């Protein structure tokens, strides 16, 4: 796919009002005039029943505590900042920015939301939604990495072009994308905030036939001990040093861990389109327990269906 013509005069100009998150000056200067987007209209009241979420929303998880706090604020003060929508059908609208406010308003039971309505095609909507969300400080590294990959795949961007588009160094883009090559277990740790991008970068430096098992083992050790990035880097360096080949016993333990890790990864993949959260606790004897958290009864039924238990 050919590279997109860009997003416009920055998100402020695109959205026509103060946004939930601001792009950096570098990102604003890198965004060119859109070919298929028109300025937002004046604020209007749009029925919540006519609003749908953006299927390309980069944020995959919404903090329930934060949503509840926002809902309480909305209940007390109302919606202070309008959301931004685009019209997709005669009386249906899709969210460009403001899904947290939309969800919180649903929790409160509001009938309508103040909104700016603008025209944007699918390509422009995708870029606007992804770039707007990437600029947020509260996205976890995995959400940012997935957004980067989506922009590159769907908009035909190179890592260098993407870096200019979002105001980030190419090395930052590369480090985020390398996180997507790590085992699912480690990606889960990144999603849950147990590890940061620096930890992921250090683990990605391991290679060879034992890399998968070493990465998971060191990641779990880092989480258990609350290790800093520098500490983890020293462990990785020690593993890569000459003369540190695994003993037969170590290789056996790694083999067991491989089977366990792959089994858990398959379980996570099976439940990937539910809101299930898996917590795994291992015992020194080689056993352990899995705790599964679900969002509501509908989510539980979906999980049971996925597992063939319903």
C-alpha positions in Angstrom: 0.0 0.0 0.0 1.3 3.4 -0.9 2.1 5.8 2.0 -0.8 7.9 3.2 -0.9 11.6 2.3 -0.9 12.4 6.0 -3.2 13.6 8.7 -3.4 17.4 8.4 -2.3 20.4 10.3 -1.8 18.4 13.5 -4.5 16.9 15.7 -5.6 20.3 17.0 -6.5 21.4 13.6 -7.9 18.1 12.6 -10.2 17.8 15.6 -11.0 21.5 15.9 -10.8 21.7 19.7 -8.6 20.9 22.6 -7.9 17.2 22.6 -7.5 14.5 25.2 -3.8 14.2 24.4 -1.5 16.5 22.5 1.1 15.4 19.9 4.6 16.6 20.3 5.7 19.6 18.3 7.8 17.3 16.1 4.8 15.1 15.4 2.6 18.1 14.6 5.2 19.4 12.1 5.4 16.0 10.5 1.7 15.7 9.8 0.7 17.0 6.4 -2.6 18.2 5.0 -5.2 15.4 4.7 -6.9 14.8 1.4 -10.1 13.3 2.9 -10.9 15.2 6.1 -13.0 18.2 6.7 -12.9 20.5 9.8 -15.1 19.6 12.7 -18.6 21.1 13.0 -19.9 23.0 16.0 -20.7 21.1 19.1 -23.9 19.1 18.9 -25.8 16.6 21.1 -25.6 13.1 19.7 -27.7 10.3 21.2 -25.5 7.6 22.8 -27.5 5.0 21.1 -26.3 6.4 17.8 -22.6 6.2 18.7 -20.3 3.2 18.1 -16.7 2.6 19.2 -13.9 2.7 16.7 -12.9 -0.9 15.9 -9.3 0.4 15.3 -9.0 1.7 18.8 -5.4 1.1 19.8 -6.2 1.0 23.5 -7.1 -2.6 24.3 -7.8 -2.3 28.0 -9.6 0.4 29.9 -8.9 0.7 33.6 -12.1 0.0 35.5 -11.1 2.1 38.5 -10.3 5.0 36.3 -13.5 4.7 34.3 -15.5 4.6 37.5 -13.8 7.8 38.7 -14.5 9.4 35.4 -18.1 8.3 35.6 -18.5 9.9 39.0 -17.0 13.1 37.7 -19.4 13.1 34.8 -22.3 12.4 37.0 -21.3 15.4 39.2 -20.1 17.9 36.6 -21.4 16.6 33.2 -19.2 16.2 30.1 -16.7 19.1 30.1 -14.8 18.2 26.9 -16.9 17.1 23.9 -15.9 13.9 22.1 -15.1 13.8 18.4 -17.0 11.6 16.0 -17.4 10.9 12.3 -20.6 10.1 10.6 -20.6 6.5 9.2 -24.3 6.2 8.2 -27.3 8.4 8.1 -27.8 8.5 11.9 -24.8 6.5 13.1 -21.5 7.9 14.3 -18.1 6.4 15.1 -15.7 7.7 17.8 -12.5 9.3 16.7 -11.4 10.4 20.2 -13.1 10.2 23.5 -14.0 6.5 24.1 -13.3 6.7 27.8 -15.8 9.5 28.1 -18.2 7.5 26.0 -17.9 4.5 28.2 -18.1 6.5 31.4 -21.2 8.2 30.1 -22.8 4.9 29.5 -22.1 3.8 33.0 -23.8 6.9 34.3 -26.8 6.4 32.0 -26.6 9.6 29.9 -28.8 9.7 26.9 -26.6 12.0 24.7 -23.1 13.4 24.5 -21.8 16.7 23.3 -19.7 16.0 20.3 -17.8 17.5 17.3 -18.8 15.7 14.1 -16.3 15.7 11.2 -16.0 13.9 7.9 -13.2 11.4 7.5 -12.7 8.4 5.4 -11.5 5.1 6.8 -7.8 5.8 6.1 -7.9 9.2 7.7 -9.8 7.9 10.7 -7.3 5.1 11.2 -4.3 7.5 11.2 -6.1 10.0 13.4 -7.1 7.5 16.0 -3.7 5.8 16.1 -1.6 8.9 16.2 -3.9 10.5 18.8 -3.6 7.5 21.0 0.1 7.0 20.5 0.7 10.4 22.0 -0.9 9.4 25.3 1.5 8.8 28.2 -0.7 6.0 29.7 -0.5 3.5 26.9 1.5 0.4 27.8 4.5 -0.5 25.6 2.6 -3.3 23.9 -0.3 -1.1 22.9 2.1 1.5 21.4 3.9 -1.3 19.6 0.7 -2.7 18.1 -0.3 0.8 17.0 3.1 1.3 15.3 2.7 -2.0 13.5 -0.8 -1.1 12.4 0.3 2.3 11.0 3.2 0.7 9.2 1.1 -2.2 7.7 -2.0 -0.2 6.8 -0.4 3.1 5.8 2.7 1.7 4.1 5.1 3.6 6.3 8.8 2.7 7.0 10.1 2.9 10.6 11.8 6.2 9.7 8.6 7.6 8.2 6.6 6.5 11.2 9.1 8.0 13.6 8.7 11.4 11.9 5.0 11.0 11.8 4.7 10.5 15.6 7.6 12.6 16.7 9.7 9.7 17.9 13.3 8.6 17.2 13.6 5.6 14.8 15.3 3.7 17.6 12.3 4.1 19.8 10.0 2.7 17.1 12.4 -0.2 16.5 12.5 -1.1 20.3 8.7 -1.1 20.5 8.3 -3.3 17.4 10.9 -5.8 18.8 8.6 -6.3 21.8 6.1 -8.0 19.5 8.7 -10.7 18.8 8.9 -11.6 22.5 7.0 -14.6 23.9 3.4 -14.1 24.7 4.1 -14.5 28.4 6.4 -11.5 28.3 4.0 -9.5 26.2 1.4 -10.1 28.9 3.8 -8.7 31.5 4.3 -5.6 29.3 0.5 -5.2 29.0 0.0 -5.5 32.7 2.8 -3.0 33.5 5.0 -5.6 35.2 7.8 -4.8 32.8 8.7 -1.7 30.8 10.1 -1.1 27.4 13.7 -1.1 28.7 13.2 -4.6 30.1 11.8 -5.7 26.7 14.7 -4.2 24.9 17.2 -6.1 27.1 15.3 -9.4 26.7 15.2 -9.0 22.9 19.0 -9.1 22.9 19.0 -12.8 23.7 19.2 -15.1 20.7 19.9 -18.7 19.9 18.1 -22.0 20.5 17.5 -21.3 24.2 16.5 -17.7 23.7 12.7 -18.3 24.3 13.2 -20.1 27.6 15.9 -17.7 28.8 13.8 -14.7 28.0 10.8 -16.0 29.9 13.0 -17.2 32.8 14.7 -13.8 33.2 11.5 -11.9 32.7 9.8 -13.8 35.6 12.9 -13.4 37.7 12.9 -9.6 37.0 9.2 -9.4 38.0 9.6 -11.5 41.1 12.6 -9.5 42.3 11.5 -6.1 41.0 14.7 -5.8 39.0 15.7 -2.6 37.3 16.5 -2.4 33.6 20.2 -2.2 34.4 20.0 -5.3 36.6 18.2 -7.3 33.9 20.8 -6.1 31.3 23.5 -7.5 33.5 21.8 -10.9 33.7 21.4 -10.9 29.9 25.1 -10.0 29.5 26.1 -12.8 31.8 24.1 -15.3 29.8 25.6 -14.2 26.6 29.2 -14.3 27.9 31.4 -17.1 26.6 31.6 -20.2 28.8 28.1 -20.0 30.2 26.5 -22.8 28.3 23.6 -24.5 30.0 24.3 -27.6 31.9 22.2 -30.8 31.2 20.1 -30.1 34.3 19.5 -26.5 33.2 18.5 -27.6 29.7 16.0 -30.1 31.2 14.5 -27.3 33.3 14.3 -25.1 30.2 12.6 -27.9 28.3 9.9 -28.2 30.9 9.5 -24.5 31.0 9.2 -24.5 27.2 6.3 -26.9 27.3 4.6 -24.9 30.1 5.2 -21.5 28.4 3.8 -22.8 25.0 0.7 -24.2 26.8 0.0 -21.0 28.6 0.6 -19.0 25.4 -2.0 -21.2 23.6 -4.5 -20.5 26.5 -3.9 -16.7 26.2 -4.4 -16.8 22.5 -7.6 -18.8 22.9 -8.9 -16.1 25.2 -7.4 -13.1 23.4 -10.8 -11.7 22.3 -12.3 -11.8 25.8 -11.6 -9.6 28.8 -10.0 -12.5 30.7 -6.9 -11.7 32.7 -4.6 -14.7 33.6 -2.4 -14.6 36.6 0.1 -17.4 37.0 2.0 -18.4 40.1 4.6 -21.2 40.0 5.9 -23.3 42.9 9.5 -24.5 43.4 8.3 -28.1 42.9 7.3 -27.4 39.3 3.6 -26.9 39.8 1.6 -23.8 40.2 -1.9 -22.3 39.8 -3.7 -20.2 37.3 -6.1 -17.5 38.3 -8.6 -16.2 35.7 -10.4 -12.9 36.2 -13.4 -11.9 34.1 -15.2 -8.6 33.6 -18.9 -9.6 33.9 -21.3 -12.6 33.4 -21.3 -12.1 29.7 -17.5 -12.2 29.7 -17.5 -15.4 31.8 -19.9 -17.1 29.3 -17.7 -16.0 26.4 -14.6 -17.5 28.2 -16.4 -20.8 28.9 -17.5 -21.0 25.3 -13.9 -20.5 24.2 -12.8 -23.3 26.5 -15.6 -25.6 25.3 -17.1 -25.7 28.8 -20.4 -24.0 28.1 
